[in-house]
Amino acid sequence: MLKKAASHSLISGLLPHVIPGGVVSLQYADDTILFLEKSVHKARNFKWLLSCFENLSGMKINFHKSDLMTINMDDANAKEFAQIFCCKNGSFPIKYLGVPLHYDNLKREDIQPIIDRIIKGISGWLGRYLTYKGKNILLCACVISIPAYLLSVIKFPKWAINAINSQMAHFFWGNL
């Protein structure tokens, strides 16, 4: 539906010079990010398409749980877009599928909760009751999977990698 609307120039997403019609949406299960260029006319078309989707599918979009994220747009225009979509203006960073997203580099306070969650998980383990193989399996299965997923999407700073490695080494070697 969105692709067809983009091909007929009713809406247009980001990077239309790279992909015909532009990137209009990212979707995974029930998480959706919609992209729109700065055009009130096309924003109204987009809202109309979302209403058509609701009527055709029988599903309801909860705009009260939705945020409008703007980049390089003044407050007056952002407020007008938020009124069109009946949602509130949000601010970066946001989380999408558990990954913090920002239009600029992520700051330490954006990544620190991820590091704290990993360290909290490790600190609750009693390594002195495990063999080296047991510790290795536990680290590989539980801890390494979290940053591996995130590292596939964002670049971790060295301090974050060092903090995770330090905690893993302490768990592996510190409970002799």
Secondary structure, DSSP 8 states (H G I E B T S, - for coil): -HHHHHHTTSS--B-TTTSTT-B-EEEETTEEEE---S-HHHHHHHHHHHHHHHHHH-----GGG-EE--SS--HHHHHHHHHHHT-EE--S-EEETTEEE-SS---HHHHHHHHHHHHHHHHT--GGGS-HHHHHHHIIIIITHHHHHHHTTS---HHHHHHHHHHHHHHHHH--
